[in-house]
C-alpha cells in the first residue's frame, strides 16, 4: 500500500466518463492524496475483513501488476483486467465457487468494498515513471470503478427463452458510525449476479451492478451511463438499498431532492437532483413495479410495505409537509418515500431514465428498500464488537433470500 499524504480538493477526480486514452501531458501531474473513504483502509476492521476473506492479497497483487506498466495503455489494461477479476472473484465467492479464502462467511459484501478501495488508493497515489496527467488518472479510476462494480459485465443471452432482470445494490455506508457495517443490497447483488430464478412465467436471468455511496459520482451521471444501455433490453429492473429496521419497503414515489446527508467521503449535498435537461425535469417519479402483488405475497420473514409517504413543499407553501398518500399536484419534492439520500436518488434517476426512454408503460421498475442489517445481540458496540457473528450472518442471508423471492413475484406479476 502507498503511504498516506493528507491533502484535500480531489473529489472532482473520483469518476469521469470515457474509456478512451486521454492525450498524454507534456509533464506529469503530482499524484493526489487518498480520499476520506480510502483513508479508512488503515483501520483495524478493514484489515481484518480483508485478511479473513483472503482479499488482502488483491491490492498487493494489483500494486505489483500496475508497477510493471510502462505506458498509459498498459496501465489501463491492468486496471480493467484486475478490476473485472475482482468483481468475478467476489461474485464467485458469494455463490460458493472456489475457495472461501478464510473464515468470513461467503455472503459478505465487505471484502469487495475494501479491496476495491485498496486498488483505487493505489491508482490515485501512483506516480509512474512515464508520467500520468490528472485526466489520465481520473480515467483509470473510472475504469476501475466500472469494472470492479460489475457495470461492464452485464450479459444477457439472446432469444426469448429467459426473462431479463436488472438489479442494483450499494456499498456499505455510515462507516464513521460503525466501520464494521455491511450493506445487504450489495450482498444481494453478489448473490444474484448471473443467476437464473425460476418463476411461473418461466426462467429469468438476473444481472446486477453495485454503485458507490458518493454524491459526486451521481452528479457525474454514473447511474445513467451504467444502466442506459440495458433498460430497453430488460423485462424488469429494481434498484435496491438498505432502508428501515425490520421491514422491506416498495417505494411508490421518488423525489428530485438531495437532503445533504454525508456520503462516504463525508460530503453532504443539498438541492435539486442534477440531471440532463433540467428544464423538463419532474419533481416526482413513480414505481411501475407490481407493488400490491409484492406486498401481498409471502416472500419471507420480514413484512413488506407499499410505502406511499413523501415530504413536499405544496404549491403556495414555504415549509416541508409530510404526506402519507403521495405528493399533491405542483408540489416541490423534499423527500421521496425512500427519503432524500442516494437510495432515493438512484430510484429517481433510473425511473426518470425509464420515462425519458418512453418505457413508463412497458417496463416494470422501481426501488426496494431492505431491512437494516443488524449485528447479533451483544455485538452492537462498534468499539468492542466483532466484525461478524452468527446473528449478523443469518440476518443477511434472510434478507438476500427475500430479495430473490420478491424478484420472483415481481417477474410473475409484471411480465
C-alpha positions in Angstrom: 0.0 0.0 0.0 1.1 3.5 -0.7 1.7 5.8 2.3 -1.0 8.4 3.1 -0.4 12.0 2.3 -3.0 14.4 3.6 -4.4 16.8 1.0 -7.9 17.9 0.1 -9.7 19.0 -3.0 -9.7 15.8 -5.0 -13.3 14.7 -5.1 -13.8 16.0 -8.6 -11.3 13.4 -9.9 -13.1 10.3 -8.5 -15.0 9.4 -11.6 -15.1 10.9 -15.1 -16.7 9.4 -18.2 -14.9 7.7 -21.1 -12.6 4.8 -21.6 -10.5 6.2 -24.4 -6.9 7.0 -23.6 -6.6 10.8 -23.0 -3.8 12.7 -24.6 -0.5 12.5 -22.8 0.6 15.6 -21.0 3.9 17.4 -21.6 4.7 17.0 -17.9 3.2 14.6 -15.3 0.8 15.9 -12.7 1.5 15.4 -9.0 -0.4 12.4 -7.6 -3.3 13.4 -5.3 -3.7 12.1 -1.7 -6.1 9.3 -0.8 -9.8 10.2 -0.3 -11.5 10.2 3.1 -13.1 6.9 2.1 -9.7 5.3 1.1 -8.0 6.5 4.3 -10.3 4.3 6.4 -8.4 1.3 5.0 -5.7 1.9 7.6 -8.1 1.0 10.5 -8.1 -2.5 12.0 -11.5 -3.6 10.9 -11.0 -3.3 7.2 -7.7 -5.1 7.5 -9.4 -7.9 9.4 -12.2 -8.2 6.9 -9.7 -8.5 4.0 -7.5 -11.0 5.9 -10.4 -13.2 6.9 -11.7 -13.4 3.3 -8.3 -13.8 1.5 -8.9 -10.5 -0.3 -6.0 -8.8 1.5 -3.8 -10.1 -1.4 -5.9 -8.3 -4.0 -4.5 -4.8 -3.6 -1.0 -6.1 -3.2 -1.2 -8.1 -6.4 -2.7 -5.1 -8.2 0.1 -2.8 -7.0 2.7 -5.2 -8.4 0.9 -5.5 -11.7 0.5 -1.8 -12.0 4.1 -1.3 -11.3 5.0 -3.3 -14.5 3.1 -0.8 -16.7 5.3 1.3 -18.9 2.6 3.4 -20.6 -0.9 4.6 -20.0 -2.2 1.9 -22.4 -0.5 -0.8 -20.3 -1.8 0.7 -17.1 -5.4 0.8 -18.4 -5.1 -2.9 -19.4 -4.0 -3.8 -15.9 -6.8 -1.7 -14.3 -9.6 -3.1 -16.4 -8.3 -6.7 -16.2 -7.8 -6.7 -12.4 -11.0 -4.7 -11.7 -13.0 -7.2 -13.7 -11.3 -10.1 -11.9 -12.1 -8.6 -8.5 -15.8 -8.4 -9.4 -15.8 -12.0 -10.7 -13.9 -13.2 -7.6 -16.4 -11.5 -5.3 -19.4 -13.0 -7.2 -17.8 -16.4 -7.2 -17.1 -16.3 -3.5 -20.7 -15.2 -2.7 -22.1 -18.0 -4.9 -19.9 -20.8 -3.5 -17.4 -21.2 -6.3 -13.7 -21.6 -5.5 -12.1 -21.3 -2.1 -13.6 -19.1 0.6 -10.1 -17.7 1.4 -10.8 -17.5 5.1 -13.5 -17.9 7.8 -15.6 -14.9 6.9 -19.0 -16.0 5.5 -19.3 -16.2 1.8 -22.4 -13.9 1.7 -20.3 -10.9 2.9 -20.1 -7.9 0.6 -17.4 -6.1 2.6 -14.3 -7.8 1.1 -15.2 -6.4 -2.3 -15.7 -3.0 -1.0 -12.4 -2.7 1.0 -10.4 -4.5 -1.7 -11.6 -2.0 -4.3 -10.6 0.9 -2.1 -7.2 -0.6 -1.8 -6.9 -0.7 -5.6 -8.3 2.8 -6.1 -6.0 4.3 -3.5 -3.0 2.8 -5.4 -4.2 4.3 -8.7 -4.9 7.7 -7.0 -1.4 7.9 -5.4 0.6 6.2 -8.2 3.4 8.1 -9.7 4.7 6.1 -12.7 8.0 6.9 -14.4 6.2 7.7 -17.7 4.1 10.4 -16.1 0.3 10.5 -15.6 -1.9 13.5 -16.2 -4.9 14.3 -13.9 -7.2 13.4 -16.9 -5.5 10.0 -17.3 -5.6 9.2 -13.6 -9.3 10.1 -13.5 -9.9 7.9 -16.5 -8.1 4.9 -14.8 -10.2 5.4 -11.7 -13.3 5.4 -13.8 -12.3 2.2 -15.5 -11.6 0.6 -12.1 -15.0 1.6 -10.8 -16.9 0.3 -13.7 -15.0 -3.0 -14.0 -15.0 -3.8 -10.2 -18.7 -3.0 -9.8 -20.0 -5.3 -12.5 -21.0 -2.3 -14.6 -19.1 -3.6 -17.6 -20.0 -7.3 -17.1 -23.8 -7.3 -17.7 -24.5 -10.1 -20.1 -27.9 -11.4 -21.2 -28.3 -14.4 -23.5 -30.1 -13.9 -26.8 -33.5 -15.1 -27.7 -36.8 -15.1 -25.7 -36.4 -18.1 -23.5 -35.3 -16.1 -20.5 -36.8 -13.0 -18.9 -34.1 -10.4 -18.2 -33.9 -8.7 -14.8 -31.6 -5.9 -13.8 -30.8 -5.3 -10.1 -28.6 -2.7 -8.4 -27.0 -2.5 -5.0 -24.9 -0.2 -2.9 -21.6 -0.1 -1.0 -21.6 -0.1 2.8 -22.1 3.4 4.3 -22.2 5.4 7.6 -18.7 3.9 8.2 -17.7 6.5 10.7 -20.7 5.4 12.8 -19.7 1.8 12.6 -16.9 0.8 10.3 -17.9 -2.9 10.5 -21.1 -2.2 8.5 -22.2 -4.3 5.6 -24.9 -3.5 3.0 -27.4 -6.2 2.3 -28.2 -4.6 -1.1 -24.6 -5.1 -2.1 -24.6 -8.6 -0.7 -27.8 -9.4 -2.6 -26.2 -8.1 -5.8 -23.2 -10.5 -5.4 -25.5 -13.4 -4.6 -27.8 -12.9 -7.5 -25.5 -11.8 -10.3 -25.7 -14.1 -13.3 -28.2 -16.4 -11.6 -31.4 -17.8 -13.1 -34.5 -17.6 -11.0 -37.5 -19.9 -11.7 -40.9 -18.2 -12.0 -44.4 -19.1 -13.1 -43.6 -17.1 -16.3 -40.5 -19.1 -16.9 -36.9 -18.6 -16.0 -35.4 -15.2 -15.5 -31.7 -14.2 -15.8 -30.6 -11.7 -13.2 -27.7 -9.3 -13.8 -26.5 -6.9 -11.1 -24.3 -3.9 -10.6 -23.2 -2.0 -7.5 -22.9 1.7 -7.0 -20.8 3.9 -4.7 -22.3 6.0 -1.9 -20.9 9.3 -3.1 -22.8 12.4 -4.3 -20.2 13.4 -6.9 -20.4 10.1 -8.8 -24.2 10.6 -9.1 -23.7 14.2 -10.2 -21.3 12.8 -12.9 -24.2 10.5 -14.1 -22.6 7.2 -13.3 -26.0 5.7 -12.9 -27.3 6.8 -16.3 -24.0 5.7 -18.1 -24.1 2.3 -16.4 -27.8 1.5 -16.9 -28.9 3.3 -20.1 -27.6 0.6 -22.4 -29.8 -2.1 -20.8 -33.1 -0.5 -20.0 -34.6 -1.2 -23.5 -33.4 -4.8 -23.3 -34.7 -5.9 -19.9 -38.1 -7.1 -18.8 -37.9 -5.7 -15.2 -35.5 -3.7 -13.0 -35.2 -2.8 -9.4 -32.8 -0.6 -7.5 -32.2 -1.9 -4.0 -30.7 -0.3 -0.9 -30.8 -0.7 2.9 -33.7 1.1 4.5 -35.6 0.7 7.7 -35.2 -1.7 10.6 -37.2 -4.9 10.4 -39.1 -4.3 7.1 -38.9 -4.1 3.4 -40.5 -1.2 1.5 -41.5 -0.9 -2.1 -41.1 2.9 -2.6 -44.1 4.2 -4.5 -42.7 7.7 -5.3 -39.2 9.2 -5.7 -38.3 12.9 -5.3 -36.0 15.2 -7.1 -34.2 16.5 -3.9 -30.9 15.8 -2.2 -31.2 16.1 1.6 -27.5 16.6 2.3 -26.7 13.6 4.5 -22.9 12.9 4.3 -21.7 10.4 1.9 -18.7 8.0 2.2 -16.3 10.9 1.6 -18.1 12.9 4.3 -19.5 15.3 1.7 -23.1 16.5 2.1 -25.0 18.0 -0.8 -28.4 19.7 -0.7 -30.5 20.8 -3.6 -32.4 19.6 -6.7 -31.1 16.3 -8.1 -28.9 17.3 -11.1 -29.9 15.6 -14.3 -29.6 16.3 -18.0 -32.2 18.7 -19.5 -33.3 20.1 -16.1 -36.0 22.3 -17.8 -38.1 19.1 -18.4 -37.2 17.5 -15.0 -40.2 16.4 -13.0 -40.3 16.8 -9.2 -41.6 13.2 -8.8 -41.3 9.8 -10.5 -43.2 6.7 -9.7 -42.6 3.0 -9.4 -44.0 0.6 -12.1 -43.2 -2.5 -10.0 -46.3 -4.6 -9.1 -46.2 -3.3 -5.6 -49.5 -4.7 -4.5 -48.6 -8.2 -5.5 -45.2 -8.0 -3.8 -46.8 -6.7 -0.6 -49.5 -9.3 -0.6 -47.2 -12.3 -1.3 -45.4 -14.3 1.4 -41.9 -13.5 0.4 -40.0 -14.2 3.7 -39.7 -13.4 7.3 -39.8 -9.6 7.0 -43.0 -7.7 6.4 -43.2 -5.8 3.1 -44.9 -2.4 2.8 -46.2 -0.3 0.0 -44.7 3.0 1.1 -46.6 6.0 -0.2 -45.2 8.7 2.1 -43.4 11.7 0.7 -42.2 15.1 2.0 -43.2 18.1 -0.2 -43.5 21.8 -0.2 -47.0 22.3 -1.5 -48.0 25.0 -4.0 -48.0 28.3 -2.3 -46.2 27.0 0.7 -42.7 27.5 2.1 -42.3 24.7 4.7 -42.0 21.0 4.1 -45.1 18.9 4.7 -45.2 15.1 5.1 -47.9 13.5 3.0 -48.8 9.9 3.8 -50.5 9.3 0.5 -48.1 10.8 -2.0 -47.4 14.2 -3.4 -50.0 16.9 -4.3 -50.2 18.5 -7.7 -47.5 21.0 -8.4 -45.6 20.4 -5.2 -41.8 20.6 -4.8 -40.0 17.5 -3.6 -38.2 17.3 -0.4 -38.1 13.6 0.1 -39.5 10.6 -1.7 -40.8 7.5 0.1 -37.2 6.4 0.3 -36.0 9.7 1.8 -33.6 12.2 0.2 -30.3 10.3 0.2 -28.7 8.3 -2.6 -31.2 5.5 -2.4 -34.0 7.9 -3.3 -31.7 9.4 -5.9 -30.9 6.2 -7.7 -34.6 5.4 -7.8 -35.4 8.8 -9.1 -32.6 8.7 -11.8 -33.4 5.3 -13.1 -37.2 5.8 -13.2 -36.7 9.2 -14.9 -34.4 7.5 -17.4 -37.1 4.8 -18.0 -39.7 7.5 -18.6 -37.4 9.6 -20.9 -36.8 6.5 -23.0 -40.6 6.1 -23.4 -40.7 2.9 -21.3 -43.0 4.0 -18.4 -46.0 1.9 -19.6 -44.0 -1.1 -20.7 -41.1 -1.6 -18.3 -41.8 -2.5 -14.7 -39.2 -0.9 -12.4 -38.7 0.9 -9.1 -37.0 0.8 -5.8 -37.0 -1.7 -2.9 -35.6 -0.9 0.5 -34.3 -3.9 2.5 -34.3 -4.1 6.3 -31.3 -2.7 8.1 -28.6 -5.4 8.6 -28.1 -5.7 12.3 -25.4 -7.4 14.4 -26.4 -10.1 16.8 -27.4 -9.5 20.4 -24.4 -8.4 22.5 -22.4 -7.3 19.4 -23.7 -3.8 19.0 -20.8 -1.7 20.2 -18.5 -0.7 17.3 -15.6 -0.1 19.7 -15.7 -3.6 21.3 -17.7 -5.8 19.0 -16.6 -8.3 16.5 -16.7 -7.9 12.7 -19.3 -10.7 12.3 -21.4 -13.1 14.4 -24.0 -15.8 13.7 -27.0 -13.5 14.0 -25.4 -11.0 11.6 -24.8 -13.6 9.0 -28.3 -15.1 9.4 -29.9 -11.7 9.1 -28.0 -11.0 5.9 -28.9 -14.4 4.4 -32.5 -13.9 5.2 -32.5 -10.5 3.5 -30.8 -11.9 0.4 -33.3 -14.8 0.2 -36.2 -12.4 0.5 -34.9 -10.1 -2.2 -34.7 -13.1 -4.5 -38.3 -14.1 -3.7 -39.5 -10.5 -4.3 -37.9 -10.7 -7.7 -39.8 -13.9 -8.5 -43.1 -12.3 -7.5 -42.3 -9.2 -9.5 -41.5 -11.1 -12.6 -44.6 -13.3 -12.3 -47.0 -10.4 -11.8 -45.5 -7.7 -14.1 -44.3 -9.5 -17.2 
